[in-house]
């Protein structure tokens, strides 16, 4: 039984088809720690292998614990189906590689997480795929960079660390004119933004961050909106419309017809995941499902605390500037208000006046905040990117992302805001 509601705080607990374990009546999703599943008879085994029926055969492709998480993730974003994967990086890779082959190109925002930039700029070259980077401040840049071999557009709702909201609807509408889907990484804005409602064809997450929420579990997810008309664009989207030799020369559009508008997601699961293998472990899927249950509550607190921190930092004499969506002006603020509902997220960027040494002294003086590389934890976290991997990014990416010598990234947690601010205050005394 599926609960009929659009209220997110209910969907994260009751969304999807899982109500209770049919074998035991357990109301918490069990951890199905099994590699394989009983195929019952040869006729059913043949149907499963040929995608005439969808079910569980082998946990590299699908697992019941994973399936329950996927159904709730799809419900969260209003999608048709979801695919949970081993990491957010795996979600990015599988989502993109499902649509491209040698000779193709993608058009991406310059405002990206560093790992995504590196995958696009360097690793895709090994597959013969070009990544074209454009400034999303002008959505028309995506149109200008498009040619006959452009297969997808890519952006981040709330890019880390620049934090200027991506123009989702504007770019999606340009893509629809060409038959090009927009893939949106919504890692920093779950609950706050629903990209599918604004025209995104596919949404991806590093579930490691806010969805998991406790810094314990690596995982990723792809959500297929089910709304993009793949069959209407056979020349623009050949990999979903071309016969696939793995499945008796049927196309993914054809294979998906009995199951609904999930051609993209089916190709990602039964094609790329099957062949490349970045499967999520059942234990990780279970832990992410637990995190999902409290996501709306945590996101609200993250946002409230971050807004208070940003206000405090803005008035401090050692701070040159604060990077936070709620403090932006002009077009950047308009987009934040248009696409983010109920808060502006938990990340705050702060530029210290005295540059790189001040950033190091600030980090070393923190007592409450952890000095770690991840974000989205229930605890407050901080890092000085110029001292770590972000400082090794190409100059173009450093400029585009906002990484500078005095920049410090704060991931504000759900502690009491007064305690967070007290720690930041004493650390600034040392900066």
N, C-alpha and C positions, 0 to 999 in steps of 0.2 A: 504494500500500500504506500502510495506517495502522497505526502502532505501538500495540499494546494495553498500556497501562499507566496507572496513576493517579499515578505519581510525577512531580511537577511539574518537577523538574530535568531529567527526560528529555523531558517533553512540550514544553517551550519550545524544544527542539532538533529534535524529531522528530514533534511533534503535527501532526494534519491529514493531508491526502493528498499533500503535496508531498514527494517523495523525490529526484527529479532532474528537470531540464528535459527533456521528451521530445524536443526538437529537438537539443539539444547534449550532454545528459548532465551539465550543470553541477549540482553539488550545493548550491550557494548559490542562493537564489531570484533569478532574473534581474530586472532592471529593465525592465519592458515599457513603454517610453516611446512609447506609441502612443495616439492619440485613438480610433481605430476599429479594428474587427476584421472579417476576411473573413466574410461571412454565408453563403458557399458557394452557396446557391441561394435562390430566392424562397420556396419552401416552408418552409425552415428560418428564413428571416428573419421570416416570418409567425408561426411558432411562438414565436420569441424575443420578438417584439413583444407577443404576447398572453399571455405567461407560461405557455404550454403546454410550454415547454422553458426551462431556465435555462442561460445561456451569456453570452459576452461580445459586446456590440454597440458600446458607447460608454463611454469611461473615466469619464464623469461618474457612472455608475451602478455599474460594476464593471470591474475590471482584474485580470489574473492575478497581478501582484505583490501587490496589495491582497488578493486572494483567499487567497493563501498565508498572509499575516499574519493574516487573519480566522480561518482554520481553526485556527491555533495559539492564538489568543486564546480561541476557543471551547473548545479542549481544556484550556487553563489553568484555566478556571473551571467546567468540566463543563457547558457550555451546548450547545444544539443548533446554534446558528449565531451569527455575529458580523458586525458592520458597522463598518468603519474609516471615519473621517471626518476633516475638515480640522483639527479642534481638539476639545478637551474640551468647550468651550462649545457647539460644534455638536452633540456627542453628547447633551448635556443637552437642548438645544432640540428636536432631532429625536425623541428618546425621548418627551418630554412631548407634543409637538404631534401625534404619531402617534395619541394617544388622546383629545385634547380638541378641542372646538369652542366657539363662542360660547354662553355660558350655563352652561358647565360650571365645575367647580372642582377644585382639587387640594388635598390636605392635606400639608404639608411640615414637617419638623423646623425649629425655629428655628436649630439649630446647623449653619450652612452656610458654605461659601466665599462671600465677598462678591459675586463675579460671579454666582453662582447666585441668591443672595438678590435682587439687583437685577433679574435676568431674571424671576424669579417675581413680585416685588412690583410692578414697574413695566412691564416689556415685555409680559408676558402680558395686561395690561389692553387693549393694542391689539387683541388677538384676542378680547376679550370674555370672558376666562377669569380667574377669581378664584383667588388663592393664599391659603390659610388656614394660618397658622403656629402650631405647637403645640410645647410643651416635651416632648422625647422622654424626659425623666426618668420620666414616667408614661405608658407606652404607651397607656393608656386614653384619653388626650387625642385620639388619632387617631379613636377610635370616636365621641367626643363631637362632633368637628368634621365628621363625615360626614353627608351628606344624599343625596337621590336623584340629584343631579347630580355627585357626587364620582366621579372617574374613576381616580385613582391616589393612592398614598402615595409620599412621597419622603424619603430620608435619606442621610446620609453615614456609612459604616462608622466612619471616624476623622475627625471634622470638623476642618477647619482654620479657626481655630487653637485651638479649645476642647479638642480631643483626648479627648473623652469618648465612648466607643464606643456606637454606636447599638444599640437593642434589636431586632435584625433579626428573630429568630424571633417575638418577642411581637407586633410590629406586623404581620408577614406573616400570622400566624394571625388577627388581627382582620380584615385585608383579605380573607382567604379566605371569611369568613362573609358578606361583602357582594358578593363577585365583584370585588374591587378589588385590582390588582396592586401590589406594593411594588417601586419602582425604587431601587436602591442605588448611590450613587457610591462606588466602591472605590479611588479614585485613590491614597490614602495607604496602602493595605494590600494591594497585590497580593501573592500568594503567602501572606501572613500570614493572610488571611481569604478564605473561599470563600462569599460570601453566598447563592449558589444552594442550597448544602447546608443552609442554615438557613431556606429558604422564599422568598427573593427571586425575583421573576418575571423581572426584568431587572437587569443590572449595567452600569454605565457607567464609563468611565475618561477622564481626561485623560492620554493616553499620552505627552504631553509630559514628564511627570514621571518616575516611577521606571521605567516600561516602556521609554521611550527611554533615560533614565538619564544622558545626557551633555550636556544643555542645548543640543542642536543642532537639534531637530526638533519642530515643532508637530504634534499629531495627537490624535485621540480615538477612542473605540470604544464600541459598544453590543453587549452579549452577551445573546441571548435564551435563557432557560433551557429553553424548549420544554416546560415543565411546567405553565404556567398554562392553565386550561380556558376559553379565550375563548368557545368555542361554547356553553358552558353558561350564559352571561350576556349574552344579546343586548340586553337593555334597559340593563344597566349598561355594556356595552362596544359601543355602537352602531357606532362607526367601523370596527371589525373585522368586524362582522356584517352591516352594511348594504350593499346593492349599490353598487359603485363605478362611476360612469359612464365612468371612464377605461378600464375593462377589461370592456366589454360587460355592465355591471350584475351582475357577479359580486362576491361579498364576498371579503375577504381570507382569511377562514377557508376558503372554498371554493377559492380560487386556490392556497392552500398545501397542500391535501390530497395532491396527487401527490408533494410534496417533503418531507413530514414536518411536525412541529409547530412551524412557523416563521411563523405568520400575522403576528405582531407584527413580526418582523424583515423579512418580505417587504413589509409595508406601509411600514415605515420606509425601505427601499431603493427599491422600485419606485414608491412614492407620494411621500413627503416629500423624500427625497434627489433623486429625479428632478426634482421641481418647484422645490425651493429651491436645490439645487446645491452644498452644502458638501463637495465631493468631495476626498478625500485625493490628493495627487500621488503617482505611482509611486515617485519618489525618496524621498519621506517614508515611504511604506509600507516600502520596503527598509530604511531606516535604523532604523525602529522594530522591524522584524523582527530586525535585528542586536542591538539593545538587549535584546530579549526573551530572546535566547539566554543572557545572563549575569544575568538578573533575579534568580533565586534566590540566587546567590552575593552579589550586591550588597545585596539586602535583608537578608540575614543580617549582613553587615558594617555596614550602616547602623544596624541595630537594636542590635548589640553596642556600637558607638561611642556611639550616643545614650544608651544606658543608663549608660555610664561618664561621659558629660558631665553627665547629669542628677544623678548621684550627687555629682560634683564641685561643681556649682552649689548643690546643696542645703545644703552646708556652708559657703558663702561668706558673709561678714558683710554684703556689699552687696546680697545677694539676698533679696527679701521672700518669694518663693515660686517653685516650679518646677512647670510643667505638663507632665506626662508620664504616659502610661497606667500605667507600671510603678510610679509613686509615688502613685497614687490609692488611696482607701480605700472601703469600703462597697460600694454597688451599682455605682459606676463601675468599681471594680477587678474585681468579679465579672464584669461584662460584658467587660472587657478580657481576662480569663482565658478566658471562654467563647467569644469570637469570634476572638481573635488567637492564632495558633499559631506558636511559634518566635521570638517577639520582639514588641516593641511599636512598631516603626516608627522612622523617622529624624527625626521632628520633635520639638523640645523648645521649650517656651515658658518664658521667664524674666521675672519681674516684679522690676524694680530698685527699691530702697527710695526713692531720691531722685527718682523720677518721670521726666517727659518729658526734662528736660535731661540726666539721667544716661543715659537711653536714647540720646540723640544723641551724647554723649561716648563712650559704649561703642562704638557703630557706627563713629564716626570714628577710633577707635584700633585697630581690627582690622587685622591685617597678612596673615594667612593666609586667613581667611574672606572671601569676596566679599560686597559689599553690593549685592545684586540682588533682584528681585521674585519670581523663580521658586523652586521647590523641587524636590527629587528628583534633583538633579544628583549626579554622582560626587564633585564638590568640595563642601566645606562652605560654606554660605551663611548670610547673616543680613540681617534687615531690622527696622526700627523702624516698625511699622504706623501709629502716630499721626502720623508724619511723611509718610506716603504715602497711598495710596487708602483703606486700611482706616480711617483716621481720619475720612474723609468719609462713612462709613456712617451711616444713621439711628441715633439713640440706642438704639432697641430692639434693632437688630442688633448694635451695639457691645456692649451689655450681654449679649446672648445668646451672642455669640461669644467673649467674654472679652477683647476689645480694650480696653486701658486705657493711660493716658499713659506708664507705665513699662514696658510690655510689649515684649519683643523676641522675635522668632521666629527660631529657629535650625533650619536644615535641615542635619543632620549628614551629612557625606560618608564616603568610604571611605579617607581618609588614615589615617596612624597616629594612634591616639587620643591619645597623649601630645602630639603636635604640635598637635592641635586644642585640647586643654585648656590648653597653654602659651599659645596665642594668646588664648583666652578670659580666662585669668588676667591677662595683662598689660593687656588692654582693660578689665577690671574695675578695675584700679588707677587708670585714668583716669576711671572713671564717677562 
